[in-house]
Amino acid sequence: MKRVLAAAVAAVVTGAVLLGAAPAQAAAPDPVKAVKSKFAPGHGVKISEVTMTKPKGKKSVFMEVTGTYGFGRSGVVAADLTLRSALDEKVSIRFLAVGTRVYMSSDAIEDRLPEGKTWVRMDVPDTGRAPSLQPVDIFRPPYLKGLLSHASSVRNGVYRGELSYKQAKKIDGGGAFDYRLSTDSTGLPTRFHTGQGSLFGGGRNHTDTRYSAWGHEVSIVDPPDHEVITEAALMDTVYDQMLEEIKEIPIEALGSAGR
């Protein structure tokens, strides 16, 4: 009987040792390292972003951005994006960003452009930020790390959290927001959803960005010089057109305009 009991105890102890010796579960992949691993010239990621705004007591409006970000060795250095909005009327605008140079093309302004010109070079400040309406640029590793540090829960690769105005300002200068960042099995972001108070008419903004084709080959270059007009030159052209239109108005009509 003693031998049987001793054998049983030995079996239980051996089983416990074996269980304790089982390999530990692999740690979840680090999204910051995963994103940085994709930073290489000639490669990029596709994005699709929708921002919904619902002012109090009014109908929701939206803006959609689709296209591609191009990477350099330290982050986003170029973008080819198409923006579609439904604020008052449907408008489609294409943006090219190459380094610090930003160009715009749209059917809405083509009748104001000189013949042969299809792009307007914009005078915009260099913020070093990937074009997006998200409150945090997740392509800047310190900002992504700061965002993840405020995650209140992490489950199945999905990070959820909420940042106060003060916390958000320390990361990327945005206002208070809540977020949900979904990642794949390698840690790469697949979807980033945020919600924050609207600055216009109360209500709330929701921005939902999806990422795909991480690391695919990308070539984003400046449009041909002969197709580009600067924003300043365009304003001069529009002013000249207005003067010409005014000159064509009969003097009698101008005289009666103020009566």
C-alpha positions in Angstrom: 0.0 0.0 0.0 2.8 2.4 0.9 4.5 1.6 -2.4 1.3 2.4 -4.3 0.9 5.7 -2.5 4.5 6.6 -3.0 4.2 5.9 -6.7 1.0 8.0 -7.0 2.8 10.9 -5.2 5.8 10.6 -7.5 3.5 10.6 -10.6 1.8 13.8 -9.4 5.1 15.5 -8.6 6.5 14.5 -12.0 3.4 15.8 -13.7 3.7 19.1 -11.9 7.3 19.4 -12.9 6.5 18.7 -16.5 3.7 21.3 -16.5 6.0 23.8 -15.0 8.6 23.1 -17.6 6.2 23.8 -20.5 7.4 26.7 -22.7 6.1 30.1 -21.8 3.6 31.7 -24.2 5.2 34.0 -26.7 4.9 37.7 -25.9 2.6 39.8 -28.0 4.4 41.5 -31.0 5.3 45.1 -30.5 3.4 47.4 -32.9 6.1 50.1 -32.7 8.8 47.6 -33.8 6.5 46.2 -36.4 5.8 49.6 -38.0 9.5 50.6 -37.9 10.4 47.4 -39.7 8.5 48.5 -42.7 10.3 51.9 -43.1 12.3 51.5 -46.3 12.6 53.7 -49.4 10.4 52.6 -52.3 7.9 50.9 -50.1 4.7 52.0 -48.3 1.2 51.2 -47.1 -2.3 51.7 -48.5 -4.8 53.6 -46.4 -8.5 54.2 -46.4 -9.9 56.7 -44.0 -13.4 58.0 -43.3 -14.3 60.8 -40.9 -17.9 61.1 -39.8 -19.1 64.3 -38.1 -22.6 64.7 -36.6 -23.3 68.1 -35.2 -26.1 68.2 -32.6 -29.5 68.2 -34.3 -28.0 67.9 -37.8 -27.4 65.3 -40.4 -24.1 63.4 -40.4 -21.5 64.5 -43.0 -18.4 62.6 -44.0 -15.0 62.9 -45.7 -13.2 60.0 -47.2 -9.5 59.7 -48.0 -7.9 56.8 -49.9 -4.5 56.3 -51.3 -0.9 55.4 -50.4 1.8 56.5 -48.1 5.4 56.2 -49.2 8.1 55.4 -46.6 11.7 56.6 -46.1 14.1 55.2 -43.6 12.4 57.0 -40.6 8.7 57.2 -41.6 6.3 58.6 -44.1 8.0 60.9 -46.7 5.4 60.9 -49.5 1.7 60.4 -50.1 -0.7 60.1 -53.0 -4.2 60.6 -51.7 -7.7 61.3 -53.1 -10.1 63.1 -50.8 -13.9 63.0 -51.3 -16.3 65.0 -49.2 -20.0 65.5 -48.9 -20.2 68.7 -46.9 -22.3 70.9 -49.1 -21.7 69.3 -52.5 -19.6 66.4 -53.6 -16.0 67.3 -54.2 -13.0 65.2 -55.2 -9.4 66.4 -54.7 -6.2 64.6 -55.3 -3.1 65.4 -53.2 0.5 64.6 -53.8 3.0 65.1 -51.1 6.7 64.6 -51.9 9.0 65.5 -49.0 7.9 69.1 -48.0 6.2 69.7 -51.4 2.4 69.4 -51.6 0.3 69.5 -54.8 -3.4 69.6 -55.4 -5.6 68.7 -58.4 -9.4 68.9 -58.6 -12.1 69.2 -61.2 -13.6 72.0 -58.9 -10.8 74.4 -59.9 -9.7 73.3 -63.3 -11.7 76.1 -65.0 -9.5 78.6 -63.1 -6.2 77.1 -64.1 -4.2 78.4 -67.0 -4.1 76.1 -70.1 -1.8 73.1 -69.6 -1.8 73.4 -65.8 -3.3 70.6 -63.8 -1.6 70.9 -60.4 -1.4 73.6 -57.8 1.6 73.7 -55.5 0.3 74.5 -52.1 2.0 76.8 -49.6 1.6 74.7 -46.4 3.8 74.5 -43.3 6.0 71.5 -43.0 4.6 69.6 -40.0 6.4 66.3 -40.7 3.1 64.6 -40.1 1.5 61.9 -42.3 -1.7 63.5 -43.9 -4.6 62.2 -41.8 -7.4 63.5 -39.6 -6.4 61.1 -36.8 -5.4 62.9 -33.6 -2.1 60.9 -33.5 0.3 60.0 -36.3 1.0 56.3 -35.7 3.8 56.4 -38.2 6.0 58.4 -35.8 7.3 55.7 -33.4 7.4 57.9 -30.2 3.8 58.9 -30.8 2.6 55.3 -31.4 4.5 54.3 -28.2 2.8 57.1 -26.3 -0.6 56.1 -27.6 -0.2 52.4 -26.6 1.0 53.4 -23.1 -2.5 54.7 -22.5 -4.2 51.4 -23.5 -6.6 50.3 -20.8 -7.1 46.9 -22.3 -5.3 44.7 -24.8 -7.0 41.6 -26.2 -6.4 39.6 -29.4 -4.2 42.3 -30.8 -6.7 45.1 -30.1 -5.6 48.0 -28.0 -8.3 50.2 -26.4 -7.8 53.4 -24.4 -8.8 57.0 -23.7 -6.6 60.1 -23.5 -7.4 63.3 -21.7 -6.6 66.7 -23.4 -3.4 66.9 -21.3 -2.3 63.4 -22.2 -3.1 63.8 -25.9 -1.2 67.1 -26.1 2.0 65.5 -24.8 1.9 63.0 -27.7 0.8 64.8 -30.8 -0.9 68.0 -29.7 -4.5 66.8 -30.3 -7.6 67.1 -28.1 -9.0 64.4 -25.8 -10.1 61.2 -27.6 -10.8 57.5 -27.2 -9.4 54.9 -29.5 -9.3 51.4 -30.7 -6.2 50.2 -32.5 -6.4 46.7 -34.1 -3.2 44.9 -35.1 -2.4 41.7 -37.0 -0.4 38.7 -35.9 2.9 40.5 -36.6 1.8 43.6 -34.7 1.2 45.8 -37.7 -1.9 48.1 -37.4 -4.8 47.1 -39.6 -7.4 49.6 -38.2 -7.4 52.7 -36.1 -10.7 54.2 -34.9 -10.9 57.3 -32.7 -13.7 59.4 -31.3 -13.5 63.0 -30.1 -15.7 66.0 -29.5 -16.4 68.1 -32.6 -15.1 71.7 -32.7 -18.0 72.7 -34.9 -21.5 72.8 -33.6 -21.0 70.3 -30.8 -21.6 66.6 -31.5 -18.8 64.1 -32.0 -16.2 63.2 -34.7 -15.3 59.6 -35.6 -12.3 58.8 -37.7 -11.8 55.3 -38.9 -8.6 54.4 -40.8 -7.7 51.0 -42.3 -4.2 50.0 -43.4 -3.3 47.3 -45.9 -0.5 46.1 -48.2 2.3 47.0 -45.7 5.6 47.1 -47.4 4.4 47.0 -51.0 6.4 48.8 -53.7 5.6 52.5 -54.1 6.7 55.2 -56.4 5.4 58.7 -55.6 7.1 61.6 -57.5 6.5 65.3 -58.2 4.2 66.0 -61.2 5.9 67.4 -64.3 7.0 71.0 -63.9 5.1 72.2 -66.9 1.8 71.0 -65.4 2.4 72.9 -62.1 1.4 76.4 -61.0 2.2 77.8 -57.6 -0.6 78.9 -55.3 0.7 82.5 -55.4 0.8 82.6 -59.2 -2.7 81.1 -59.4 -4.1 83.9 -57.1 -2.5 86.4 -59.4 -4.1 84.7 -62.4 -7.5 84.6 -60.8 -7.2 88.3 -59.9 -6.3 89.2 -63.5 -9.3 87.1 -64.7 -11.5 89.0 -62.4 -10.2 92.4 -63.6 -10.8 91.3 -67.2 -14.3 90.2 -66.4 -14.9 93.6 -64.7 -13.6 95.5 -67.7 -16.1 93.7 -69.9 -19.0 95.0 -67.7 -20.6 98.1 -69.3 -19.8 101.3 -67.4 -23.5 102.0 -67.1 -24.0 98.7 -65.3 -21.2 99.5 -62.8 -22.7 102.9 -62.2 -26.1 101.5 -61.5 -24.8 98.7 -59.2 -24.8 101.0 -56.2 -28.2 102.6 -56.7 
